Amino acid sequence: MENKFRSMFSSLNYRNFRLLWIGGMISSTGDFLEIVALNWMVYELTGSPFYLGVFNLARSLPVLFFTLVAGAMADKYERSRLMVYSQASAMVLSGILAALAFAGKLSVFPIILIGVLEGVANSFNLPIRQSLISELVPREKIVNAVALNGASLTLTLALGPALGGIVVGALGVKHALLLNTISFIAVLWALFAMEIPKHGKKHEKSITQSLKESFAYIAGHKVIVPVVLFSFLMVAIGLPYITLLPVFAKDYFGMGASGYGYLFSIAGIGALLGSLFSAVRSKENVKNAMLLSFIGFGLMLVLFGAAASLTPDYTILFVLLLIMLGFFMATFNTTNNTILQMQVSSEYLGRVLSTLFLGFGLTSLGSFVAGWIAELFGAHVTYIIAGSTILASSVFLVHYTKERRMHD
């Protein structure tokens, strides 16, 4: 048991990865704190699930346009330096939001506008941070490092929203935004403290040539295509469930900002458990974990939607369902990331991972559609439709992966 516990955290023995892990965890806690604060404020100002969808569309849509370029740059230039630029930009934007809030001038329009700019910064951060992992640990530790990186993010998914709900409820949105701005100091310090050998430019190809090369590589790979396609489906249809949590908190369960934060955090606890489970799973089981987590997530969404319409007073039931939603989502995402880290050559890693994160741009479209359906038919119907779609598509996922080996 002790050896199992040690192996779960073995990648933290490497200083550079440990710095990234700690700094990123603090900064990500601030990110989720901001997300909770702004989602709650938008819903308070408008009372509309549709505007929640618009806000999340603004934050996520830039990923569709910039993440592929970010992946190409990650394979061409020094990844740690690129990450410094993206995080510093995000810090400035967060500071502007905080300043507007303290000045009493924060309304829906600047929230959406700055959300777009933060989405641009985040579209660079996602593939760069993931591809940087391969430079911080030996190849035999990549499975563990990817899982622990996911665990740090999901731990903040548990801590950030709860902290956000408490801060918003006690001090107001402006203090939540200020705390997020301060949290960026941690990840910037970690990046400057790392000791990574300088390699200079990794190749001399233009960004356009680099992208064409990566598309050809992906199209010719039998494993990458199904992994990326079903990741797109999960984040486009499944992940927008988070967007509607303020609606469930306020309209179904009669909760305030703190209650919404707790709902978000409960899903984060499940996601943390899913990431830690992935950290000790052998690489031979990654395909089964991907399939089961995909099916399990769809089933939990259907059950949550049905229960919310029939028995909204049974709190413990929704706690358990949110934990399982977080667990299956994190397991699926970590498994997909791990498969690509193992299958893809290092020279293509940034570009291939950027296609995986390209799917997070689809979350914006999914959130927009989810908000529209919730406006017309209710949030519970939206969950049932999303979960049923995922369950139906799982048949194709099983077929596509049946004869394919997912580990090296």
Buried (B, 14 or more C-beta within 10 A) or exposed (E): EEEEEEEBBBBBEBEBBBBBBBBBBBBBBBBBBBBBBBBBBBBBEBEBBBBBBBBBBBBBBBBBEBBBBBBBBBBBBBBBEBBBBBBBBBBEBBBBBBBBBBEEEBEBEBBBEBBBBBBBBBBBBBBBBBBBBBBBBEEEBBBBBBBBBBBBBBBBBBBBBBBBBBBBBEEBBBBBBBBBBBBBBBBBEBBEEBEBEEEEEBEEBEBEEBBEBBEEBBEEBEBBBBBBBBBBBBBBBBBBBBBBBBBBBBBBBEBBBBBBBBBBBBBBBBBBBBBBBBBBBEBEBBBEBBBBBBBBBBBBBBBBBBBBBEEBEEEEBBBBBBBBBBBBBBBBBBBBBBBBBBBBEEEBBBBBBBBBBBBBBBBBBBBBBBBBBBBEEBBBBBBBBBBBBBBEBBEEBEEBBEEEEBBE
